[in-house]
């Protein structure tokens, strides 16, 4: 990740692993490797997935996850990692954006909360307020209830950024309430 052109990427990888270990102190090696390498494709300029190439954000994120998994698969093959471990690492990386099972959900939560803790201040500097708000709403909605409570406690030195996060939480919460209401009909 040190090779990434995005300055916060190395810290995000480490912070995501830190969060995983807070959520599951006994996390096994495949879970830790997948968590640390979940965004590895960002460290490479060649073959990097680009947002502009996809009609929606979820499709972009799914392609990013698959690309990172394939890069990790190649690295693990070159290092002689057991097939079973490599397969589990790749499976987890492929699902790190969406979750879907308890192990993948852990990575999704660790990745999501790390975005708010580490990446958001940098993201806010590079993008419009509207885009940062959209990204925050998207990220908050994918958090588990437990991690939503953690996100609600975050604040920044920048009052505008703290306000943005609070607004995103309100918007995401309204969206989530609407989903609950409409599913009950």
Secondary structure, DSSP 4 states (H G I P E B T S, - for coil): -TT-SSTTHHHHHHHHHHHHHHH-TT--HHHHHHHHHTTGGGG-STT---GGGSSSHHHHHHHHHHHHHHHHHHHHHHTT--HHHHHHHHHHHHTTTT--SHHHHHHHHHHHHHIIIIIHHHHHHHS-HHHHHHHHHHHHHTS-HHHHHHHTT---SSHHHHHHHHHHHHHHHHHHHHHHHHHT-
